[in-house]
Amino acid sequence: MVIPQYCQCAISHKVSSQLLSKRGSHLDQQSYKQNQANRMRCLATLLVCVALCWDGLNAVCPEPTAVTDVNGVKLCARFFEDADLVYADSCKGKSMDIYPGEDVPNIPLAWNNRVSSLVVSSRCSLTVWDHYWKEGTKKKFGGGIVYRLREVRKGLIGDWNNDISGYLCNC
């Protein structure tokens, strides 16, 4: 499981707060109050992090080992139009099925620049491009779930949210 950076900071701060509390007898009153306030902030941050991680475990995204169409045929990947800060609300809205071996240099107009989350089947790979005719920047995804394409960096300031215009999927 990947721990978001702000959670890592909170966890490391929690550890340093615990170390400080063991030396608490040497701290003056102001330092003690400051340490307590920091502990409360850390506790609140950790609770938020746990809630976000817990939601990610309960997401509605299909497992990469079980991505199939309505007839039970194994898919290479599935695109979803909706994603959310809370992972449990990702992989919702309209979806588009991608079959093994599909090579689509021009995604259908209804899906151009609309993909916000995706699932790639186990032992498959999905390569996407941000322009028609497989032009522009490309990104390769292995088997797994991408709850939020907004979290997948593209260059220094961009991301892949609503930015897929062509794809190639192989299993």
C-alpha positions as protocol buffer text, in pm:
chain_id: "A"
residue {
  index: 1
  type: MET
  ca { x: 0 y: 0 z: 0 }
}
residue {
  index: 2
  type: VAL
  ca { x: 131 y: 346 z: -89 }
}
residue {
  index: 3
  type: ILE
  ca { x: 111 y: 599 z: 194 }
}
residue {
  index: 4
  type: PRO
  ca { x: 46 y: 957 z: 77 }
}
residue {
  index: 5
  type: GLN
  ca { x: 328 y: 1200 z: 152 }
}
residue {
  index: 6
  type: TYR
  ca { x: 127 y: 1403 z: 405 }
}
residue {
  index: 7
  type: CYS
  ca { x: 55 y: 1080 z: 596 }
}
residue {
  index: 8
  type: GLN
  ca { x: 425 y: 988 z: 596 }
}
residue {
  index: 9
  type: CYS
  ca { x: 505 y: 1328 z: 744 }
}
residue {
  index: 10
  type: ALA
  ca { x: 240 y: 1277 z: 1012 }
}
residue {
  index: 11
  type: ILE
  ca { x: 371 y: 931 z: 1095 }
}
residue {
  index: 12
  type: SER
  ca { x: 732 y: 1049 z: 1124 }
}
residue {
  index: 13
  type: HIS
  ca { x: 613 y: 1347 z: 1333 }
}
residue {
  index: 14
  type: LYS
  ca { x: 420 y: 1107 z: 1559 }
}
residue {
  index: 15
  type: VAL
  ca { x: 736 y: 905 z: 1617 }
}
residue {
  index: 16
  type: SER
  ca { x: 939 y: 1218 z: 1698 }
}
residue {
  index: 17
  type: SER
  ca { x: 662 y: 1335 z: 1936 }
}
residue {
  index: 18
  type: GLN
  ca { x: 679 y: 1003 z: 2119 }
}
residue {
  index: 19
  type: LEU
  ca { x: 1055 y: 1038 z: 2157 }
}
residue {
  index: 20
  type: LEU
  ca { x: 1011 y: 1389 z: 2294 }
}
residue {
  index: 21
  type: SER
  ca { x: 750 y: 1270 z: 2543 }
}
residue {
  index: 22
  type: LYS
  ca { x: 1000 y: 1023 z: 2691 }
}
residue {
  index: 23
  type: ARG
  ca { x: 1225 y: 1318 z: 2771 }
}
residue {
  index: 24
  type: GLY
  ca { x: 922 y: 1518 z: 2892 }
}
residue {
  index: 25
  type: SER
  ca { x: 1054 y: 1562 z: 3243 }
}
residue {
  index: 26
  type: HIS
  ca { x: 1327 y: 1787 z: 3103 }
}
residue {
  index: 27
  type: LEU
  ca { x: 1086 y: 2006 z: 2908 }
}
residue {
  index: 28
  type: ASP
  ca { x: 949 y: 2329 z: 3045 }
}
residue {
  index: 29
  type: GLN
  ca { x: 574 y: 2403 z: 3062 }
}
residue {
  index: 30
  type: GLN
  ca { x: 556 y: 2584 z: 2725 }
}
residue {
  index: 31
  type: SER
  ca { x: 738 y: 2306 z: 2543 }
}
residue {
  index: 32
  type: TYR
  ca { x: 508 y: 2051 z: 2705 }
}
residue {
  index: 33
  type: LYS
  ca { x: 196 y: 2237 z: 2582 }
}
residue {
  index: 34
  type: GLN
  ca { x: 345 y: 2272 z: 2235 }
}
residue {
  index: 35
  type: ASN
  ca { x: 426 y: 1901 z: 2230 }
}
residue {
  index: 36
  type: GLN
  ca { x: 67 y: 1816 z: 2331 }
}
residue {
  index: 37
  type: ALA
  ca { x: -74 y: 2041 z: 2056 }
}
residue {
  index: 38
  type: ASN
  ca { x: 153 y: 1873 z: 1802 }
}
residue {
  index: 39
  type: ARG
  ca { x: 37 y: 1531 z: 1922 }
}
residue {
  index: 40
  type: MET
  ca { x: -328 y: 1630 z: 1874 }
}
residue {
  index: 41
  type: ARG
  ca { x: -256 y: 1757 z: 1520 }
}
residue {
  index: 42
  type: CYS
  ca { x: -73 y: 1433 z: 1444 }
}
residue {
  index: 43
  type: LEU
  ca { x: -358 y: 1226 z: 1578 }
}
residue {
  index: 44
  type: ALA
  ca { x: -612 y: 1415 z: 1366 }
}
residue {
  index: 45
  type: THR
  ca { x: -392 y: 1378 z: 1055 }
}
residue {
  index: 46
  type: LEU
  ca { x: -339 y: 1008 z: 1120 }
}
residue {
  index: 47
  type: LEU
  ca { x: -714 y: 954 z: 1158 }
}
residue {
  index: 48
  type: VAL
  ca { x: -775 y: 1123 z: 822 }
}
residue {
  index: 49
  type: CYS
  ca { x: -502 y: 911 z: 663 }
}
residue {
  index: 50
  type: VAL
  ca { x: -649 y: 591 z: 805 }
}
residue {
  index: 51
  type: ALA
  ca { x: -993 y: 690 z: 679 }
}
residue {
  index: 52
  type: LEU
  ca { x: -860 y: 755 z: 329 }
}
residue {
  index: 53
  type: CYS
  ca { x: -667 y: 427 z: 324 }
}
residue {
  index: 54
  type: TRP
  ca { x: -970 y: 238 z: 456 }
}
residue {
  index: 55
  type: ASP
  ca { x: -1187 y: 385 z: 180 }
}
residue {
  index: 56
  type: GLY
  ca { x: -928 y: 276 z: -75 }
}
residue {
  index: 57
  type: LEU
  ca { x: -962 y: -81 z: 52 }
}
residue {
  index: 58
  type: ASN
  ca { x: -1341 y: -66 z: 11 }
}
residue {
  index: 59
  type: ALA
  ca { x: -1344 y: 90 z: -338 }
}
residue {
  index: 60
  type: VAL
  ca { x: -1589 y: -25 z: -604 }
}
residue {
  index: 61
  type: CYS
  ca { x: -1317 y: -66 z: -866 }
}
residue {
  index: 62
  type: PRO
  ca { x: -1300 y: -422 z: -997 }
}
residue {
  index: 63
  type: GLU
  ca { x: -998 y: -628 z: -896 }
}
residue {
  index: 64
  type: PRO
  ca { x: -736 y: -658 z: -1173 }
}
residue {
  index: 65
  type: THR
  ca { x: -783 y: -1037 z: -1160 }
}
residue {
  index: 66
  type: ALA
  ca { x: -1157 y: -1007 z: -1225 }
}
residue {
  index: 67
  type: VAL
  ca { x: -1203 y: -749 z: -1502 }
}
residue {
  index: 68
  type: THR
  ca { x: -1463 y: -902 z: -1735 }
}
residue {
  index: 69
  type: ASP
  ca { x: -1740 y: -775 z: -1961 }
}
residue {
  index: 70
  type: VAL
  ca { x: -2111 y: -851 z: -1907 }
}
residue {
  index: 71
  type: ASN
  ca { x: -2066 y: -1191 z: -2080 }
}
residue {
  index: 72
  type: GLY
  ca { x: -1775 y: -1293 z: -1857 }
}
residue {
  index: 73
  type: VAL
  ca { x: -1508 y: -1237 z: -2125 }
}
residue {
  index: 74
  type: LYS
  ca { x: -1174 y: -1124 z: -1979 }
}
residue {
  index: 75
  type: LEU
  ca { x: -1092 y: -761 z: -2053 }
}
residue {
  index: 76
  type: CYS
  ca { x: -754 y: -602 z: -2092 }
}
residue {
  index: 77
  type: ALA
  ca { x: -868 y: -287 z: -1910 }
}
residue {
  index: 78
  type: ARG
  ca { x: -1167 y: -72 z: -1822 }
}
residue {
  index: 79
  type: PHE
  ca { x: -1185 y: 309 z: -1829 }
}
residue {
  index: 80
  type: PHE
  ca { x: -1410 y: 502 z: -1590 }
}
residue {
  index: 81
  type: GLU
  ca { x: -1527 y: 857 z: -1630 }
}
residue {
  index: 82
  type: ASP
  ca { x: -1541 y: 943 z: -1257 }
}
residue {
  index: 83
  type: ALA
  ca { x: -1278 y: 957 z: -986 }
}
residue {
  index: 84
  type: ASP
  ca { x: -1287 y: 1112 z: -642 }
}
residue {
  index: 85
  type: LEU
  ca { x: -1054 y: 1215 z: -361 }
}
residue {
  index: 86
  type: VAL
  ca { x: -1204 y: 927 z: -165 }
}
residue {
  index: 87
  type: TYR
  ca { x: -1100 y: 609 z: -346 }
}
residue {
  index: 88
  type: ALA
  ca { x: -1432 y: 439 z: -265 }
}
residue {
  index: 89
  type: ASP
  ca { x: -1600 y: 693 z: -494 }
}
residue {
  index: 90
  type: SER
  ca { x: -1367 y: 625 z: -788 }
}
residue {
  index: 91
  type: CYS
  ca { x: -1439 y: 388 z: -1079 }
}
residue {
  index: 92
  type: LYS
  ca { x: -1794 y: 514 z: -1103 }
}
residue {
  index: 93
  type: GLY
  ca { x: -1996 y: 672 z: -1380 }
}
residue {
  index: 94
  type: LYS
  ca { x: -1983 y: 551 z: -1737 }
}
residue {
  index: 95
  type: SER
  ca { x: -1725 y: 287 z: -1824 }
}
residue {
  index: 96
  type: MET
  ca { x: -1556 y: 169 z: -2141 }
}
residue {
  index: 97
  type: ASP
  ca { x: -1434 y: -190 z: -2189 }
}
residue {
  index: 98
  type: ILE
  ca { x: -1100 y: -251 z: -2359 }
}
residue {
  index: 99
  type: TYR
  ca { x: -1031 y: -599 z: -2498 }
}
residue {
  index: 100
  type: PRO
  ca { x: -691 y: -768 z: -2530 }
}
residue {
  index: 101
  type: GLY
  ca { x: -506 y: -662 z: -2846 }
}
residue {
  index: 102
  type: GLU
  ca { x: -706 y: -344 z: -2903 }
}
residue {
  index: 103
  type: ASP
  ca { x: -501 y: -79 z: -3079 }
}
residue {
  index: 104
  type: VAL
  ca { x: -701 y: 243 z: -3092 }
}
residue {
  index: 105
  type: PRO
  ca { x: -506 y: 548 z: -3211 }
}
residue {
  index: 106
  type: ASN
  ca { x: -822 y: 763 z: -3187 }
}
residue {
  index: 107
  type: ILE
  ca { x: -1042 y: 698 z: -2887 }
}
residue {
  index: 108
  type: PRO
  ca { x: -1416 y: 747 z: -2959 }
}
residue {
  index: 109
  type: LEU
  ca { x: -1510 y: 1114 z: -2936 }
}
residue {
  index: 110
  type: ALA
  ca { x: -1742 y: 1050 z: -2639 }
}
residue {
  index: 111
  type: TRP
  ca { x: -1438 y: 926 z: -2441 }
}
residue {
  index: 112
  type: ASN
  ca { x: -1170 y: 1165 z: -2566 }
}
residue {
  index: 113
  type: ASN
  ca { x: -1017 y: 1336 z: -2263 }
}
residue {
  index: 114
  type: ARG
  ca { x: -1283 y: 1193 z: -2026 }
}
residue {
  index: 115
  type: VAL
  ca { x: -1103 y: 907 z: -1845 }
}
residue {
  index: 116
  type: SER
  ca { x: -1047 y: 974 z: -1474 }
}
residue {
  index: 117
  type: SER
  ca { x: -977 y: 626 z: -1334 }
}
residue {
  index: 118
  type: LEU
  ca { x: -889 y: 288 z: -1483 }
}
residue {
  index: 119
  type: VAL
  ca { x: -823 y: -77 z: -1407 }
}
residue {
  index: 120
  type: VAL
  ca { x: -576 y: -287 z: -1607 }
}
residue {
  index: 121
  type: SER
  ca { x: -613 y: -665 z: -1584 }
}
residue {
  index: 122
  type: SER
  ca { x: -337 y: -872 z: -1428 }
}
residue {
  index: 123
  type: ARG
  ca { x: -65 y: -973 z: -1675 }
}
residue {
  index: 124
  type: CYS
  ca { x: -176 y: -700 z: -1918 }
}
residue {
  index: 125
  type: SER
  ca { x: -31 y: -364 z: -2012 }
}
residue {
  index: 126
  type: LEU
  ca { x: -205 y: -50 z: -2132 }
}
residue {
  index: 127
  type: THR
  ca { x: -19 y: 224 z: -2318 }
}
residue {
  index: 128
  type: VAL
  ca { x: -201 y: 556 z: -2355 }
}
residue {
  index: 129
  type: TRP
  ca { x: -129 y: 876 z: -2548 }
}
residue {
  index: 130
  type: ASP
  ca { x: -254 y: 1227 z: -2481 }
}
residue {
  index: 131
  type: HIS
  ca { x: -315 y: 1313 z: -2850 }
}
residue {
  index: 132
  type: TYR
  ca { x: -489 y: 1141 z: -3140 }
}
residue {
  index: 133
  type: TRP
  ca { x: -287 y: 914 z: -3370 }
}
residue {
  index: 134
  type: LYS
  ca { x: -68 y: 809 z: -3076 }
}
residue {
  index: 135
  type: GLU
  ca { x: 102 y: 1146 z: -3074 }
}
residue {
  index: 136
  type: GLY
  ca { x: 229 y: 1345 z: -2778 }
}
residue {
  index: 137
  type: THR
  ca { x: 316 y: 1208 z: -2439 }
}
residue {
  index: 138
  type: LYS
  ca { x: 265 y: 839 z: -2368 }
}
residue {
  index: 139
  type: LYS
  ca { x: 234 y: 640 z: -2046 }
}
residue {
  index: 140
  type: LYS
  ca { x: 239 y: 265 z: -1987 }
}
residue {
  index: 141
  type: PHE
  ca { x: 29 y: 108 z: -1708 }
}
residue {
  index: 142
  type: GLY
  ca { x: 76 y: -246 z: -1583 }
}
residue {
  index: 143
  type: GLY
  ca { x: -189 y: -461 z: -1418 }
}
residue {
  index: 144
  type: GLY
  ca { x: -356 y: -277 z: -1132 }
}
residue {
  index: 145
  type: ILE
  ca { x: -599 y: -6 z: -1029 }
}
residue {
  index: 146
  type: VAL
  ca { x: -548 y: 366 z: -1083 }
}
residue {
  index: 147
  type: TYR
  ca { x: -812 y: 524 z: -859 }
}
residue {
  index: 148
  type: ARG
  ca { x: -729 y: 879 z: -966 }
}
residue {
  index: 149
  type: LEU
  ca { x: -545 y: 964 z: -1287 }
}
residue {
  index: 150
  type: ARG
  ca { x: -501 y: 1309 z: -1133 }
}
residue {
  index: 151
  type: GLU
  ca { x: -234 y: 1146 z: -913 }
}
residue {
  index: 152
  type: VAL
  ca { x: -38 y: 1016 z: -1213 }
}
residue {
  index: 153
  type: ARG
  ca { x: 212 y: 1284 z: -1309 }
}
residue {
  index: 154
  type: LYS
  ca { x: 271 y: 1385 z: -1669 }
}
residue {
  index: 155
  type: GLY
  ca { x: 574 y: 1607 z: -1691 }
}
residue {
  index: 156
  type: LEU
  ca { x: 644 y: 1877 z: -1435 }
}
residue {
  index: 157
  type: ILE
  ca { x: 298 y: 2028 z: -1396 }
}
residue {
  index: 158
  type: GLY
  ca { x: 52 y: 1798 z: -1574 }
}
residue {
  index: 159
  type: ASP
  ca { x: -137 y: 1480 z: -1493 }
}
residue {
  index: 160
  type: TRP
  ca { x: -329 y: 1214 z: -1687 }
}
residue {
  index: 161
  type: ASN
  ca { x: -678 y: 1304 z: -1564 }
}
residue {
  index: 162
  type: ASN
  ca { x: -911 y: 1359 z: -1861 }
}
residue {
  index: 163
  type: ASP
  ca { x: -615 y: 1343 z: -2100 }
}
residue {
  index: 164
  type: ILE
  ca { x: -627 y: 1009 z: -2287 }
}
residue {
  index: 165
  type: SER
  ca { x: -687 y: 1021 z: -2663 }
}
residue {
  index: 166
  type: GLY
  ca { x: -546 y: 688 z: -2785 }
}
residue {
  index: 167
  type: TYR
  ca { x: -445 y: 351 z: -2641 }
}
residue {
  index: 168
  type: LEU
  ca { x: -293 y: 9 z: -2703 }
}
residue {
  index: 169
  type: CYS
  ca { x: -374 y: -282 z: -2471 }
}
residue {
  index: 170
  type: ASN
  ca { x: -189 y: -616 z: -2468 }
}
residue {
  index: 171
  type: CYS
  ca { x: -219 y: -926 z: -2253 }
}
